[in-house]
């Protein structure tokens, strides 16, 4: 594939993005049929932050952050920068200066399969980051890559304009064409969870509410007293 910077990417509507952010990663992931997670390799450098925004994707060569510089120009209010490399690389390709430039443009955060540095400064300025590593190793600016093309981030395909949801639980990609369906499913899940929460606060057991006793029985799980268990030496 030839190097390219794609402009004029379509984005989801802002109210839907904000609503997905309010639900968070775990709820939307479950609502989407447990799909869309990038995986456990990317972790936040901060605590207690939840964001959502439109993906501006960046494909770099290992050890080279040239295309992040090119991507800044394509970012706008409400975006999330998503960076990966053509092969695995944990060099610190992103730091406080990039964050300063992106903050000016209204970018909500960074998701990267690589490393970041200037972590103290990033935390102090409140610029959220989800990365695979913290690494002071620097990079060069020498090799062409691409901006706003489909990229693979962990276990998820991320296309430009998809909605990225990120919080303490991880990072999730919601395809732009599926935002409305994901939001409706997440709204329904929140309502169901609210009913369950009220029931548990009143003392109801999840075994009964979710009708799991029959499942346990069908799987051969027996209830025995401690005395019976000890007498049987735990062998059943």
C-alpha positions as CSV (number, residue, x, y, z in Angstrom):
1,X,0.0,0.0,0.0
2,X,1.4,3.4,-1.0
3,X,1.7,6.1,1.7
4,X,-1.3,8.3,1.9
5,X,-2.9,11.0,4.1
6,X,-6.7,10.7,3.8
7,X,-8.7,13.9,4.4
8,X,-12.3,14.7,5.0
9,X,-13.1,11.6,7.0
10,X,-16.7,11.3,8.2
11,X,-17.4,11.2,11.9
12,X,-20.3,10.0,14.1
13,X,-22.6,12.6,15.6
14,X,-21.4,14.2,18.8
15,X,-24.4,13.4,21.0
16,X,-24.0,9.7,20.3
17,X,-20.3,9.8,21.0
18,X,-20.9,11.5,24.3
19,X,-23.5,8.9,25.2
20,X,-21.1,6.1,24.5
21,X,-18.5,7.7,26.7
22,X,-21.0,7.9,29.5
23,X,-21.7,4.2,29.3
24,X,-18.0,3.2,29.3
25,X,-16.0,0.4,27.8
26,X,-17.4,-2.7,29.6
27,X,-21.1,-1.8,29.1
28,X,-20.7,-1.0,25.4
29,X,-18.5,-4.1,24.8
30,X,-21.2,-6.3,26.4
31,X,-23.9,-4.5,24.4
32,X,-22.0,-5.1,21.2
33,X,-22.0,-8.9,21.8
34,X,-18.5,-8.8,23.4
35,X,-16.8,-7.4,20.4
36,X,-14.6,-4.4,19.6
37,X,-12.0,-4.6,22.4
38,X,-8.4,-3.9,21.4
39,X,-7.1,-6.3,24.1
40,X,-5.4,-6.1,27.5
41,X,-2.0,-5.0,26.1
42,X,-3.0,-1.3,26.1
43,X,-3.3,0.3,29.5
44,X,-4.0,3.8,30.7
45,X,-1.2,5.9,32.1
46,X,-3.9,7.7,34.3
47,X,-6.7,6.7,36.6
48,X,-10.4,7.6,36.6
49,X,-10.6,9.0,33.0
50,X,-13.3,8.0,30.5
51,X,-13.3,9.4,27.0
52,X,-14.9,8.7,23.6
53,X,-14.1,10.3,20.2
54,X,-13.7,9.8,16.5
55,X,-10.6,7.8,15.4
56,X,-7.9,9.5,13.4
57,X,-5.6,6.6,12.6
58,X,-1.9,6.6,12.0
59,X,0.3,3.9,10.6
60,X,4.0,4.4,11.3
61,X,7.1,2.5,10.7
62,X,8.8,1.1,13.8
63,X,11.0,3.7,15.5
64,X,9.6,6.5,13.4
65,X,7.0,9.1,14.3
66,X,6.9,11.1,11.1
67,X,3.3,10.3,10.4
68,X,2.1,11.4,13.8
69,X,3.3,14.9,12.8
70,X,1.3,14.6,9.6
71,X,-1.8,13.3,11.5
72,X,-2.0,16.3,13.9
73,X,-3.2,18.5,10.9
74,X,-6.0,16.1,10.3
75,X,-7.3,16.1,13.9
76,X,-10.3,18.2,15.0
77,X,-12.4,18.8,18.1
78,X,-13.5,15.5,19.7
79,X,-11.1,13.2,18.0
80,X,-8.9,10.4,19.5
81,X,-5.6,9.7,17.8
82,X,-5.0,6.0,17.2
83,X,-1.4,5.1,16.4
84,X,0.1,1.7,15.4
85,X,3.2,0.5,13.5
86,X,3.8,-1.8,10.6
87,X,5.5,-4.3,13.0
88,X,5.7,-4.3,16.8
89,X,7.6,-1.4,18.3
90,X,7.5,0.0,21.9
91,X,9.7,3.0,21.3
92,X,8.4,6.3,22.9
93,X,7.1,7.9,19.8
94,X,4.7,10.3,21.6
95,X,5.3,12.9,24.4
96,X,4.3,16.2,25.9
97,X,4.9,18.3,22.8
98,X,2.6,16.2,20.7
99,X,0.0,16.4,23.4
100,X,0.2,20.1,23.6
101,X,-0.4,20.4,19.8
102,X,-3.3,18.0,20.0
103,X,-4.9,19.7,23.0
104,X,-5.0,22.9,21.0
105,X,-7.0,21.1,18.4
106,X,-9.5,19.6,20.9
107,X,-8.2,16.0,20.7
108,X,-9.5,13.9,23.6
109,X,-6.6,11.5,23.9
110,X,-4.2,9.0,22.4
111,X,-4.4,5.2,21.9
112,X,-1.1,3.6,20.8
113,X,0.3,0.1,20.4
114,X,3.7,1.7,21.0
115,X,5.3,3.6,23.8
116,X,4.9,7.1,25.3
117,X,7.2,9.3,27.3
118,X,7.0,12.5,29.3
119,X,4.4,10.7,31.4
120,X,4.6,13.1,34.3
121,X,3.9,16.0,32.0
122,X,1.1,14.1,30.3
123,X,-0.6,13.4,33.6
124,X,-0.1,17.0,34.8
125,X,-1.7,18.5,31.7
126,X,-4.5,15.9,31.9
127,X,-4.0,14.5,28.4
128,X,-5.3,10.9,28.5
129,X,-3.2,8.1,27.0
130,X,-3.7,4.4,26.6
131,X,-0.4,2.7,25.5
132,X,1.4,-0.6,25.4
133,X,4.5,0.8,27.1
134,X,6.1,3.7,28.9
135,X,9.5,4.1,27.2
136,X,12.0,7.0,27.0
137,X,13.5,5.6,23.8
138,X,13.1,8.2,21.1
139,X,12.3,7.9,17.4
140,X,13.3,9.3,14.1
141,X,11.3,11.1,11.3
142,X,12.4,9.4,8.2
143,X,9.9,6.9,6.7
144,X,6.5,7.5,5.1
145,X,3.5,5.8,6.5
146,X,-0.2,6.7,6.3
147,X,-2.9,8.7,8.1
148,X,-6.6,7.8,8.2
149,X,-6.4,4.3,6.8
150,X,-7.8,1.1,8.4
151,X,-5.4,-0.2,11.0
152,X,-5.4,-3.2,13.3
153,X,-5.0,-2.3,17.0
154,X,-4.6,-5.5,19.1
155,X,-7.7,-7.5,18.4
156,X,-9.7,-4.8,16.7
157,X,-9.9,-3.3,13.2
158,X,-10.1,0.5,13.6
159,X,-11.2,2.5,10.6
160,X,-11.0,6.3,10.5
161,X,-14.1,7.9,11.9
162,X,-15.0,4.9,14.1
163,X,-15.7,5.7,17.7
164,X,-13.1,4.9,20.3
165,X,-14.3,4.5,23.9
166,X,-11.5,4.3,26.5
167,X,-11.4,4.2,30.3
168,X,-9.8,2.3,33.2
169,X,-11.2,-1.0,31.7
170,X,-9.4,-0.7,28.4
171,X,-10.1,0.5,24.8
172,X,-13.0,-0.3,22.6
173,X,-13.7,0.4,18.9
174,X,-17.3,1.0,17.8
175,X,-17.7,0.9,14.0
176,X,-19.1,4.2,12.8
177,X,-21.9,2.5,11.0
178,X,-22.9,0.6,14.1
179,X,-22.9,3.5,16.6
180,X,-26.7,3.9,16.8
181,X,-27.3,0.1,17.3
182,X,-24.5,0.0,19.9
183,X,-25.9,2.9,21.8
184,X,-29.5,1.5,21.8
185,X,-28.1,-1.9,23.1
186,X,-26.0,-0.1,25.7
187,X,-29.1,1.9,26.9
188,X,-31.1,-1.3,27.3
189,X,-28.2,-3.0,29.2
190,X,-28.0,-0.1,31.6
191,X,-31.7,-0.3,32.3
192,X,-31.4,-4.0,32.9
193,X,-28.4,-3.6,35.2
194,X,-30.3,-0.9,37.2
195,X,-33.1,-3.4,37.9
196,X,-30.6,-6.0,38.9
197,X,-28.7,-3.6,41.2
198,X,-31.9,-2.7,43.0
199,X,-32.7,-6.4,43.5
200,X,-29.2,-7.2,44.9
201,X,-29.5,-4.3,47.3
202,X,-32.7,-5.8,48.5
203,X,-31.0,-9.1,49.1
204,X,-31.9,-11.1,46.0
205,X,-29.2,-13.6,44.9
206,X,-27.8,-13.5,41.4
207,X,-28.2,-17.3,41.3
208,X,-31.9,-16.9,41.5
209,X,-32.3,-13.7,39.5
210,X,-30.3,-15.2,36.6
211,X,-31.9,-18.7,37.0
212,X,-28.6,-20.4,37.4
213,X,-29.5,-23.1,39.9
214,X,-30.9,-25.3,37.1
215,X,-27.6,-24.8,35.2
216,X,-25.5,-25.9,38.2
217,X,-27.7,-28.9,38.6
218,X,-27.4,-29.8,34.9
219,X,-23.6,-29.5,35.2
220,X,-23.6,-32.0,38.1
221,X,-22.9,-29.6,40.9
222,X,-24.1,-31.0,44.2
223,X,-24.7,-29.3,47.5
224,X,-23.3,-31.2,50.5
225,X,-22.6,-30.3,54.1
226,X,-19.1,-29.7,55.4
227,X,-19.4,-32.9,57.4
228,X,-20.4,-34.9,54.3
229,X,-17.6,-33.4,52.3
230,X,-15.0,-34.2,54.9
231,X,-16.4,-37.7,55.3
232,X,-16.1,-38.3,51.6
233,X,-12.6,-36.8,51.6
234,X,-13.7,-34.3,48.9
235,X,-14.0,-37.0,46.3
236,X,-17.7,-36.7,45.8
